Amino acid sequence: MLERIDGTRYVTPLREGGSLPGIVEGSDLGTYVVKFRGAGQGLKVLVAEVIVGGLAQRLGIRVPEMVAVDLSRDIARYEADEEVQDLLTASVGLNLGVDFLPGSFGYDGSRPPTPAEASQLLWLDAFTANVDRTWANPNLLVWHRQVWAIDHGAALYFHHGWPSRSPDAARFAAQPFDASKHVLLDVADAVPGAHARLAPLVTRELVDSVLADVPDEWLEAGVDLPAAAAVRAAYAEHLLARLANPGVWLPGGAP
C-alpha cells in the first residue's frame, strides 16, 4: 500500500480543479496536494490516480510521489469556508496526497520534454485511455526544467460502471484512443517505438505491484466483484487485455 501519513493542517484550496483539491501539511513534514475522497468524482478517481501514477513511476515517467493521507474530523474545525469545511468533513479517512512541487508552473510548450519522453507519456495516456491531457487542460507541470505528469483521474473510464455493470475487459481492450488533441502530439515522434520499449515491462507482476498500492477501502465491491481482491483482479485483466491489443489504441499503429 501507499505510505500512510496523517494530515496535520489544511493550508489552502486549489480552485483550478473541479474536485477542489487542497494543499495539506502531513505528519512527515511534507506538503501535499490532496485529492479528497468526499469530492464529487468519488473514490474511483483516486484509484485511477494511483494506478496510472504507479505505472508511470515504474516505467520511468516523471510523476510526483503519492501517499495516503489520513484526515480526522479535527482538520475541518478551524476552516472558515463552508464549502471546504463540508468537503473535509466528508473526507474523513484515507485520501490521496500528491507531493507538492514548490515553484513549478503549468506547461505552456516553452520547455517541452524530449521527443522520447513525450512519446512515452503519450503511450501511457493511450494505454490507460486518459483523455485529459490537451491544451485546454495539459495536466503537466514544469519543475526544475523537467516536465512532470499529474492528474490521471480521468483515465480507466471503464471502472465508473462498477459495481452496477459487470467488468468487460474485451470492451476496454477494443476502445480506440483519439490522440489528435493530445498536448504532446507534436513533440512525440516515436510512439510505436515507445510501445516496443515499455509494453514488455508491463508484466502481470508489475501490474499486481501497482494494484497493491491501492488501499482496500477505495475499492468498491459489488455482486460481480465481492471483495478487494476481485476488484484488483478485474483491473489487472482490463490492463493486460488492452496491452495485448495495441493495434486498436496505439497512435501510429503497432510496431
C-alpha positions in Angstrom: 0.0 0.0 0.0 1.0 3.6 -0.3 2.9 5.1 2.6 0.3 6.3 5.1 0.6 9.6 6.9 -1.7 11.9 8.9 -2.9 15.2 7.6 -2.0 17.8 10.2 -3.1 21.1 8.7 -5.3 22.2 5.8 -3.5 25.1 4.1 -5.4 26.3 1.1 -7.7 25.1 -1.7 -6.6 24.8 -5.3 -9.6 26.1 -7.1 -8.3 25.2 -10.6 -9.6 21.6 -10.2 -13.2 20.7 -10.3 -12.8 18.4 -7.4 -11.4 21.3 -5.2 -8.1 19.6 -4.2 -6.2 21.4 -1.4 -2.7 21.8 0.0 -2.3 19.9 3.2 0.7 19.5 5.5 1.5 16.0 6.6 2.8 14.3 9.8 6.0 13.5 7.8 6.6 17.3 7.5 5.8 17.1 3.8 3.3 19.3 1.8 0.8 17.6 -0.5 -1.8 18.3 -3.0 -4.6 16.2 -1.6 -7.4 14.7 -3.7 -10.3 14.2 -1.4 -12.5 11.1 -1.1 -15.5 13.2 -0.4 -15.3 15.1 -3.7 -18.0 14.7 -6.3 -16.0 12.4 -8.5 -15.8 9.7 -5.8 -13.2 7.1 -4.9 -12.6 5.8 -8.4 -10.8 8.9 -9.3 -8.3 8.2 -6.5 -7.9 4.7 -7.7 -7.1 5.8 -11.3 -4.6 8.3 -9.9 -2.8 5.6 -8.0 -2.8 3.0 -10.9 -1.8 5.3 -13.7 0.7 7.2 -11.5 2.1 3.9 -10.3 2.5 2.6 -13.8 4.3 5.9 -14.8 6.7 5.6 -11.8 7.7 2.1 -12.7 8.1 2.9 -16.3 10.4 5.9 -15.7 7.9 8.6 -16.4 8.2 11.6 -14.0 5.2 11.9 -11.7 5.1 13.3 -8.1 5.3 10.8 -5.2 2.0 9.7 -3.8 0.9 8.9 -0.2 -2.3 8.0 1.6 -3.3 10.9 3.8 -5.5 10.1 6.8 -7.7 13.0 7.8 -9.5 13.3 11.1 -12.6 15.5 11.8 -10.4 17.9 13.7 -8.8 19.2 10.4 -12.1 21.0 9.4 -12.6 22.6 12.8 -11.0 26.0 12.0 -11.8 26.2 8.3 -13.9 29.3 7.6 -15.0 28.4 4.1 -18.2 26.4 4.4 -17.7 24.6 1.1 -14.2 23.5 2.1 -15.4 22.5 5.6 -18.1 20.3 4.1 -15.6 18.7 1.8 -13.1 18.0 4.7 -15.9 16.6 6.8 -17.0 14.3 4.0 -13.4 13.2 3.5 -12.6 11.8 7.0 -10.4 8.7 6.5 -7.8 8.0 3.7 -7.3 10.4 0.9 -4.7 10.7 -1.8 -1.7 13.0 -1.3 0.5 14.0 -4.3 3.8 15.6 -3.5 3.6 19.4 -3.9 6.3 20.7 -6.3 7.1 24.2 -5.0 7.9 26.7 -7.7 6.5 24.5 -10.5 4.5 26.1 -13.3 1.9 24.8 -15.7 3.1 23.5 -19.1 2.8 26.0 -21.9 5.1 24.4 -24.5 8.0 26.7 -23.9 10.0 23.9 -22.2 8.8 20.7 -23.9 10.0 17.2 -22.9 12.4 15.3 -25.2 10.6 13.5 -28.1 11.4 10.2 -26.3 9.8 11.4 -23.1 6.8 12.8 -24.9 6.3 9.5 -26.8 6.4 7.6 -23.5 3.8 9.8 -21.9 1.5 9.7 -25.0 1.8 5.9 -24.9 0.8 5.8 -21.3 -2.2 8.0 -21.9 -3.3 5.9 -24.9 -2.8 2.7 -22.9 -4.8 3.9 -19.9 -7.4 5.8 -22.0 -6.6 9.1 -20.4 -8.4 11.8 -22.4 -7.5 14.7 -20.1 -4.1 15.9 -21.4 -5.0 18.5 -24.0 -4.1 22.2 -24.5 -7.3 23.0 -22.7 -6.0 21.1 -19.7 -2.4 19.9 -20.1 -2.1 18.3 -16.6 1.7 18.8 -16.9 4.0 20.8 -14.7 7.5 22.1 -15.4 9.7 21.8 -12.3 13.5 22.2 -12.4 13.3 22.4 -16.2 11.7 19.0 -16.4 8.1 18.0 -17.3 6.1 16.1 -14.7 2.8 14.4 -15.4 -0.1 15.0 -12.9 -3.9 14.4 -12.6 -4.7 10.9 -14.0 -8.2 10.7 -12.5 -9.9 10.7 -16.0 -8.2 7.5 -17.1 -9.5 4.0 -16.8 -13.1 5.1 -17.7 -14.4 1.6 -17.6 -14.5 1.3 -13.8 -17.2 4.0 -13.5 -19.7 1.3 -14.5 -18.7 -0.8 -11.5 -20.3 -2.4 -9.5 -23.7 -2.0 -11.3 -22.2 -3.3 -14.6 -20.2 -6.4 -14.9 -16.5 -6.0 -15.8 -15.8 -6.3 -19.5 -12.1 -6.4 -20.3 -12.6 -7.1 -24.0 -14.6 -3.9 -24.4 -11.8 -1.8 -22.9 -9.2 -3.6 -25.0 -11.1 -2.7 -28.2 -11.6 1.0 -27.3 -9.7 3.3 -29.7 -7.8 6.3 -28.4 -8.0 9.7 -30.1 -4.6 11.4 -29.8 -5.5 14.3 -32.2 -5.8 16.8 -29.3 -3.1 15.5 -27.0 -0.8 18.3 -25.8 2.4 16.4 -26.7 1.3 15.1 -30.1 3.6 17.5 -32.0 6.6 16.5 -29.7 6.2 12.8 -29.6 7.9 11.4 -32.6 8.1 7.6 -31.9 5.1 6.3 -30.0 5.3 2.9 -31.6 8.9 2.7 -30.5 7.9 3.7 -27.0 5.4 0.8 -27.1 8.2 -1.6 -28.1 10.2 -0.5 -25.1 7.5 -0.1 -22.5 5.0 -2.9 -23.3 7.3 -5.8 -22.4 7.8 -4.1 -19.0 4.1 -4.2 -18.1 4.0 -7.8 -16.8 1.4 -9.3 -14.6 3.9 -8.9 -11.7 4.3 -5.2 -12.4 0.6 -4.6 -12.7 0.0 -6.5 -9.4 2.6 -4.4 -7.6 0.8 -1.2 -8.8 -2.6 -2.5 -7.7 -1.2 -3.4 -4.3 -0.7 0.3 -3.7 -4.4 1.0 -3.8 -6.0 0.9 -0.3 -8.7 -1.7 0.1 -11.2 0.9 1.3 -11.1 2.7 -2.1 -12.0 -0.5 -4.0 -15.8 -0.6 -4.2 -17.2 -4.2 -4.1 -20.4 -5.5 -5.7 -22.1 -8.7 -6.9 -19.5 -9.4 -9.6 -16.6 -8.0 -7.5 -17.3 -9.3 -4.0 -14.0 -8.2 -2.4 -11.0 -6.0 -2.9 -9.0 -9.0 -4.3 -11.7 -9.4 -7.1 -11.6 -5.7 -7.9 -7.8 -5.8 -8.2 -8.0 -8.9 -10.5 -10.5 -7.1 -12.7 -8.2 -4.1 -13.1 -5.4 -6.4 -14.0 -7.5 -8.2 -16.5 -8.5 -5.0 -18.2 -5.0 -3.6 -18.4 -3.4 -6.8 -19.7 -6.2 -7.3 -22.3 -5.6 -3.8 -23.6 -1.9 -4.2 -23.7 -2.3 -7.3 -25.9 -4.4 -5.3 -28.4 -2.3 -2.2 -29.4 -3.4 -2.1 -33.0 -6.7 -0.6 -31.8 -5.5 2.2 -29.5 -1.8 2.9 -30.2 -1.2 6.2 -32.0 0.8 5.5 -35.1 -0.1 1.8 -35.1 1.5 -1.2 -33.5 5.2 -1.6 -34.4 
